């Protein structure tokens, strides 16, 4: 018995052929494909797949994992001293990554008032240690206060005052599971070089502000910070030693996994 299968459109009809199936047996829908195997989609289907997310949905996603009183207090202190902390969407992503990595050791460039540090520490192992670097000693004092309010043992957060490019070379090669960069954007490429040295195989490096207020995606924007972030993205994407992803959370979170090296096995 010959049955013609249900179709989605006239174009699909032209791409499909009648199939022979037995009565009372389910038939596999006929889906038109290109020579390379990719599915042919109608303009409406393409619009549904590629349409930008709405502001409402973006806000919902950003706030999906909420913040407690300790994080809110740290965020308020940041505002008081003129620091722009990461949003809860970026924080949730960092905590998730630290948890997936079962992180024992992490490096943070840009302590701020402890918002990002709290998120990272909460994803790490109970004995995990965060090493956080910042040029502002007062900011680190406020971060320590936040860590204490969260009940985090003092030996789990090592704060080091100073320039990241002065401090990072003193840290141990291949010792860290995650490196989070939220410092001087013009130094991002240098941070990447240090992160590749510091990370163990399988570790992850993350850069905040990877979209930089919608400027990175606009070729007309050529200021120093935008160009530096754009060049970083290109370097990460082209580096065969990394598995990259650009997450559209907050102001953009660029992450990359350091691949396993045969000599490390």
C-alpha positions, 0 to 999 in steps of 0.5 A: 500500500502506497501512502504519501507522507504529511508535508510542511509546505509546497517546497517540501512536497517538491523535495519529497518522494512518496514512500511505501509503508505498511498500514498501521505503522508510523511513517518517518516525516520527510524532511528536505535536505541540502546536498551537504545534509543540512536541513532546508528551512522555510524563511519563517523557520529561519526567523524563529531560529535566528530571531534575537532574544527579547529584553524580557527573556534576557532579563529572565535569564540573567536573574534566573539564579538569584543573589542572597543578602551577602552578594547584594551587600557586596554589590552595594559596596561596589557602587559606593566605591565606583566599581562595576561588578559582574551581573548575576548571569555572569556570576551563575556561569562562573559558579557553574564552571567552577562546579563542573571543573570541581575546582581546587584552585582559581585565579581572579584578576580584578577583585573588586568588592568580592562579587565575582569572587563569591560566585567562584568560591561557591562553585569550588570544592569546599577546600578550594582556594581563590587567589584574587589580584587587584591594584586597589587594596581598599577594594580587597579589604571590602572583598574580604568583608564579603567573604567573611559575611558569607562564612568563607574561611580566610584560608580559602581566599588569598588576596594579593595587591598589585598589578596582574602582570606583576603578580601572575608570573609568580604563580605556579605553572599548571596549577589552576582549574579556572582563571577569571579575567576582569581587569584592564581590557588593554591587557587581556591578551597578556592575561591570556598568555599567563592563563595558558601557563597557569591552567592545568590541561582541561582548565578554563579561562574566562574574560568578562566584558567580551562584548564591551557594551555592543562595541566589539561587534561593531567594526566602526568602534576602534578605541583601544579597549574595544580593539584589544577585546576584539583581538583577544576574541580572534586569538582565542578563536584561532588558538588550536590549544583552546576550545572557545565559547562566547556566552551572551550573558551580562556584557559577554563572557568569553570562555575557553578550555585548555585542551589536554596535551598528550605529554600531560597524560 
